Amino acid sequence: MAEGKRVLVVDDERQIRRFLRAALSTQGYTVVEVGTVHEAIASANTEQPDLMILDLGLPDGDGLSVLRSLRQWSDLPVIILTVRGHEADKITALDAGADDYLTKPFSTGELLARVRAALRRRGRQEQELVVVTGHLAIDLGRRQVTVAGEEVHLTATEFALLKGLALHAGKVLTHRNLLTMVWGEAYEAEAHMLRVNISNLRRKLERNPLQPSYIITEPGVGYRLRMADPEPHA
């Protein structure tokens, strides 16, 4: 379960971060530590973690703002870590998109059990998710893309971009949504980078890249993955 998994720890208390690093590292998790709202949002993009452990009390804002920002573009599992033990606080966090909630103080065993459970749920969701539109099939669990049964090899960036479109299939994603989702907030104005990668994807996936059937441009807004019934192979 832990092998290759990255956990982003967001907490401004060094003592807590040291404790979490020790507890998680001994189980084989790779731990990334940050201590502010700004660092949390940036690292969620750049570090590509498998799970976030998020404290609500941060020096430059409320952890809920991190959660709400994250949920605009990501389904990354988030476990809230806080001293706020009131039921209303727990409900607010869960309604904002948290996957679980731990109140300080907590035991190492309980923490690790919650982490394993969140990763299992995420793993089952991804394994079960295959998006099919026309001849195009995107298997998110296997990270495999095929067109008319033939595997298409994508770069890591191209797959991340296609995954974002697939997770919101049929929905328009703005240029900013996609740039933030794949490259991070620092790149939200780099529309040229997005256009280049969309063009590369179309060359690999479309019969006629100049008249795309799958990745549709919404002029001035963004892109969407068009959903269509599976087509018979030619």
C-alpha atoms as one frame of an Amber mdcrd trajectory, in Angstrom:
protein
   0.000   0.000   0.000   2.732   2.504   0.967   5.230   1.710  -1.774   5.686
   4.726  -4.034   2.961   6.746  -2.286   3.606  10.428  -1.597   1.935  12.169
   1.341   1.801  15.957   1.524   1.755  17.127   5.161   0.430  20.666   5.678
   0.972  21.875   9.249   2.721  24.933  10.680   3.919  23.089  13.811   7.382
  21.601  13.245   6.907  19.121  16.071   3.764  17.737  14.450   5.467  17.590
  11.047   8.422  15.689  12.539   6.054  13.239  14.211   4.084  12.678  10.995
   7.254  12.273   8.933   8.599   9.664  11.340   5.304   7.759  11.505   4.763
   7.734   7.746   8.371   7.265   6.613   8.818   4.123   8.706   5.867   2.631
   6.791   7.424   3.400   3.405   5.597   6.616   2.501   7.459   9.529   0.930
   6.635  12.669   2.930   6.602  16.261   1.674   6.193  18.970   4.348   4.839
  22.520   4.040   3.475  24.976   6.581   1.277  27.561   4.833  -1.838  27.853
   2.667   0.198  29.156  -0.269   2.747  26.331  -0.048  -0.008  23.739   0.288
  -1.808  24.766  -2.902   1.453  25.027  -4.843   2.747  21.662  -3.609  -0.523
  19.900  -4.358   0.203  20.776  -7.987   3.970  20.381  -8.228   4.533  17.368
  -5.957   1.634  15.270  -7.323   0.922  13.661  -3.910  -1.329  10.636  -3.435
  -2.805  12.031  -0.213  -2.789  15.262   1.802  -2.846  15.591   5.593  -4.097
  19.123   6.253  -4.147  21.192   9.439  -6.955  23.750   9.594  -5.035  26.371
  11.571  -2.367  27.806   9.285  -0.515  31.115   9.715  -1.666  32.696   6.440
  -5.261  31.456   6.406  -7.690  28.665   7.169  -6.955  25.174   5.911 -10.508
  25.058   4.591  -9.464  27.562   1.923  -6.850  25.040   0.764  -9.488  22.332
   0.637 -12.001  24.450  -1.277  -9.359  25.555  -3.770  -8.181  21.964  -4.229
 -11.682  20.655  -4.867 -12.079  22.983  -7.839  -9.644  20.842  -9.808  -8.614
  17.725  -7.874 -10.064  14.703  -6.080  -6.867  14.183  -4.058  -7.742  12.421
  -0.753  -7.505  14.852   2.168  -7.392  13.977   5.859  -8.043  16.980   8.092
  -5.824  17.272  11.178  -6.876  19.817  13.801  -7.452  20.667  17.435 -11.015
  21.700  16.570 -13.086  18.862  17.969 -16.601  20.251  17.687 -19.025  18.329
  15.505 -19.868  21.482  13.527 -16.209  21.888  12.527 -16.064  18.279  11.392
 -19.235  18.641   9.323 -17.956  21.843   7.731 -14.702  20.161   6.704 -16.435
  17.084   5.318 -18.942  19.226   3.420 -16.034  21.164   1.917 -14.649  17.924
   0.487 -12.470  16.329   3.177 -12.248  12.530   3.098 -11.582  12.052   6.811
 -10.955  13.947  10.038  -8.491  13.442  12.906  -8.551  15.493  16.106  -5.289
  16.225  17.949  -3.981  14.451  19.925  -4.135  11.173  18.003  -2.265   7.881
  17.993   0.142   6.699  15.322  -1.977   3.597  14.791  -5.123   5.597  14.168
  -3.340   7.936  11.764  -1.886   5.081   9.703  -5.241   3.286   9.610  -6.968
   6.421   8.279  -4.234   6.920   5.664  -4.500   3.310   4.465  -8.296   3.535
   4.261  -8.204   6.756   2.229  -5.658   5.326  -0.211  -7.656   2.104  -0.592
 -10.779   4.089  -1.467  -8.831   6.148  -4.002  -7.257   3.035  -5.493 -10.617
   1.335  -5.965 -12.072   4.436  -7.606  -9.204   4.742 -10.097  -9.119   1.024
 -10.893 -12.815   1.088 -11.701 -12.651   4.236 -13.813 -12.375   3.692 -17.542
 -13.665   6.523 -19.721 -14.771   5.514 -23.224 -15.826   7.885 -25.972 -16.013
   6.697 -29.558 -12.857   4.702 -30.360 -10.967   6.332 -27.463 -10.609   4.465
 -24.136  -8.810   5.967 -21.130  -8.025   3.499 -18.337  -7.040   5.688 -15.391
  -6.174   2.770 -13.120  -3.682   1.276 -15.581  -2.672   4.661 -17.016  -3.390
   3.194 -20.447  -4.898   4.940 -23.478  -6.090   3.127 -26.592  -7.651   4.219
 -29.878  -9.579   1.525 -31.749  -7.872  -1.047 -29.541  -4.333   0.169 -30.272
  -2.327   1.520 -27.350  -1.235   5.151 -27.635   1.909   6.235 -25.791   1.597
   9.592 -24.052   4.087  11.661 -22.103   3.441  12.144 -18.378   2.178  15.672
 -19.055  -0.070  14.569 -21.911  -1.590  11.838 -19.740  -2.139  14.257 -16.840
  -3.936  16.620 -19.197  -6.092  13.857 -20.687  -6.825  12.499 -17.206  -8.087
  15.906 -16.106 -10.400  16.081 -19.108 -11.547  12.466 -18.554 -12.356  12.995
 -14.876 -14.642  15.842 -15.950 -15.795  14.251 -19.224 -18.433  16.297 -21.000
 -17.695  19.358 -18.855 -15.870  22.437 -20.108 -12.604  23.053 -18.258 -11.210
  26.556 -18.555  -7.650  27.246 -19.662  -6.853  28.243 -16.096  -8.422  25.044
 -14.680  -6.279  22.867 -16.912  -3.060  24.823 -16.448  -3.459  24.781 -12.667
  -4.446  21.121 -12.647  -1.438  19.924 -14.659   1.344  22.475 -14.101   0.346
  24.451 -11.007  -0.823  27.960 -10.182   2.460  29.538 -11.304   1.568  28.545
 -14.878  -2.051  29.698 -14.973  -1.246  32.354 -17.597   0.797  30.053 -19.873
  -1.924  29.446 -22.452   0.647  28.665 -25.165   1.930  25.684 -23.157  -1.608
  24.331 -22.944  -2.260  24.801 -26.673   0.950  22.957 -27.588   0.064  19.957
 -25.430  -3.537  19.867 -26.646  -2.198  19.901 -30.211   0.152  17.004 -29.403
  -2.696  15.017 -27.842  -4.885  15.559 -30.883  -2.165  14.342 -33.213  -1.971
  11.115 -31.219  -5.683  10.559 -30.615  -7.709  12.080 -33.434  -8.326  10.783
 -36.947  -8.175  14.376 -38.149  -6.457  16.658 -35.619  -7.754  19.722 -37.464
 -11.346  18.551 -36.962 -11.190  16.887 -33.547 -13.875  14.480 -32.390 -12.708
  14.027 -28.798 -10.939  17.109 -27.424 -13.231  19.966 -28.314 -12.270  23.642
 -28.154 -14.692  26.024 -26.481 -13.490  29.311 -28.041 -12.185  31.785 -25.513
 -13.022  29.468 -22.613 -11.188  26.130 -22.644 -11.619  22.508 -23.673 -13.860
  19.543 -22.979 -13.705  15.826 -23.656 -16.672  15.053 -25.882 -18.611  11.978
 -24.820 -19.933   9.760 -27.616 -21.187   6.201 -27.859 -18.479   3.596 -28.519
 -18.005   3.125 -32.255 -17.498  -0.197 -34.037 -13.929  -0.769 -35.184 -13.331
  -0.084 -38.854
